Amino acid sequence: MKNKETVLVIDFGSQYTQLITRRIREANVYSEVHPHTITLEEVKQIDPAGIILSGGPMSVYDEGAPGLDPAILKLNIPVLGICYGLQMICRIFGGEVKPADDKEYGKVVLRVTGDSDLFEYVTKNSIVWMSHGDYLTRLPDGFEIKAESDHTPICAIENKEKSIYGVQFHPEVVHTQEGGKIIKNFLFGICRCRGDWTPRNFIEESIGKIKKTVGDSKVICALSGGVDSTVAAVLVKQAIGDNLISIHIDTGLMRKNESLKIGKMFDEKLNLNHIHIDASERFLKNLEGISDPEKKRKIIGSTFIEVFEEEAKRHGDAEFLVQGTLYPDVIESLPVKGASATIKSHHNVGGLPEKMNLKLIEPFRELFKDEVRNVGRVLNISEEFIERHPFPGPGLAVRVLGEITKEKLDILREADDIFIGEIKNAILYNQIWQAFAVLLPVQSVGVMGDNRTYDNVLAIRAVTSVDGMTADWYRFDHEFLANLSNKIINKVRGINRVVYDISSKPPSTIEWE
């Protein structure tokens, strides 16, 4: 980590923390998130080029409010505090923070009142996004005011000698007009970052690291058929050649003809020479009578381990396991923000390597989904595959709500195939982050011809997103939805009603289970 130029984001619980990290990475500077409990020694080990303190939902003077080791701000590393982060700087250096009489939420005009490296080439009056109920009432010694708004006289501060800056607004959100410039000013003008964190550099660094770690050992990769595991396999293959053993397990929970299609691609286009295992009957048998979504996930995970372990024993000289774990998987599965509840267990995080006693290789543990796609492009994986929508580890098991049966899976496969086909025909596929159908444990009355039906309800879901951490529902044309509903109901026996899910994340998750 010491050799990598890193900007450290210290998280105080803001809903925008991941956005800060993404904005930094978009500028080709590597960034990672750590909780506010990070120690001085851990910061020194990372040796960051800069530190950004995130916003947070609490007040700095609340009992139990997240704090920070003050010594971190005295390492002569450039610091930018955002909202709560600004107030934390103020408290540590002896300023004063109080509840505001007029709280500011939403779009506000920022007036830049003084020269500052942070506001280089930034318009003197621009729209920023505010979200705070407290404000600074007294500056710490050595700091100067650099911007204001109607209700916040101290909107940005600077101590040039210490290279410490703070803003009361959120430059990371799209509503802040000049936010990108402000962040880049901090990265390049203040932290003097090189901005050389590119997919090609990442690949070169990863290949070197994998070669050094693995040596002449054999490595096993579980190929789900998704973008993450496939790009990971191609990357590792470049590093170690035929010492990679790729295995695809058909769980019976894949989409229509999916195992067959991706198997051909693995071997004919990507030269992975994979081992194909059909374990569909075993998975379905183990899932009989199970309706609880978390139980389903755990059964699928443990069955996957069993099947994978049996195959791995045939390659007893293998010492490593490749997984396509992503940064959001890690963030959602670990208490980055302190004590937080697990929303759902992730198929890619934990479990498998511990039981199998294999050492892990997770080349994308630090990446977001779109960054993995960019790596895949540089590795010459076809655009058609790279742009595939995300697919959950447990497959269609979490899209058949309630008990799993082969009949329900087949109904869902047919309906999902029609939905995705219609999106592609309308040239909408690449505008959507993820689209899929969900078979609900609900039946409704319908009429087909002169007959009364009592059949299944199908929900369709399509969302837009950048990294899956937040998402919004896609606005289809009404005519498209009407035609899609007719086609599914007419062609898929067992469905007589189609509904469209218009929930965003948060508060809903993208998948239903």
VENWO-V288675 format. One line per field, one symbol per residue. phi: phi as a letter, one per 20 degrees, with the letter a starting at -180 (. if undefined). A space follows every 50 residues. Layout:
phi = ???
This chain:
phi = .ffefcdedeednffdgffggfffffemdfbbdcffegegfffffflffa cdeffaeeefeffnffdbfgffedemdgccedlgffffggffenecccfe fdfdcnfceedfdbfbgfdgmegfcbecddbbddbfdbffgndcecabcg dcfddbcbcffeldcbceedffeffegdgffffffffdedelfemdedgf ffffffffffgffemefecdceefoeffffffffffgffcmffedecdde emdefglfgffffffgefddlelfedcedfffffffegmedffffggfff fffgggfffgffffcfefdccecegdgfgfffedffenfcfffafefedm ngfffeldeeccfdfddegfffffffffemegggfgeffgcfgfmffedd fnfecfffffffgfffffgffffffeldgfedfbcadceeecdcfbccmd dedccfddddcbcdadcnfcbcfeefffffffffgfffffddfoccbccd ededdfeeeffec
